[in-house]
């Protein structure tokens, strides 16, 4: 009888001690959590828009602009190609601010993503040369603008460009942009991209 009583009391005492220690542990964890010791790190508010690996997930619009050289108005032609995630292609042509053509067309749902992949296979940046725009005027300007987002209703833009004048080129946009522009022109018919004379 005494043996059974001792075993019973020992069992109760052991369980009480274990329960107390467990409750103290849970309490310390709760206090530590409330004191932010175990707070999960918050994700960045914005993605790194310079990371082309995020192309598929975050790129919203691809825009290429060509600013023509300074030549007389009857011959001057600048144009812009826009390709957006919502499967819309736009082509606009102007001459010193006069709009000669501005047309849009729906395209295949995957055309934007294919253009994104194609872009990754070409450039994007090249080393800036020591040639400065101020050294030469009247050249051609090539601009590639990538719009990412929206992130909390805010869009982020990355702009790369280069300027060609006097057989010299300056800027941070690779010369491979010419090959990429040829690809953009292949998305639609020649009539769509016809430049008014």
Order of alpha helices (4+ residues) and beta strands (2+ residues): alpha-alpha-beta-beta-beta-beta-alpha-beta-beta-beta-alpha
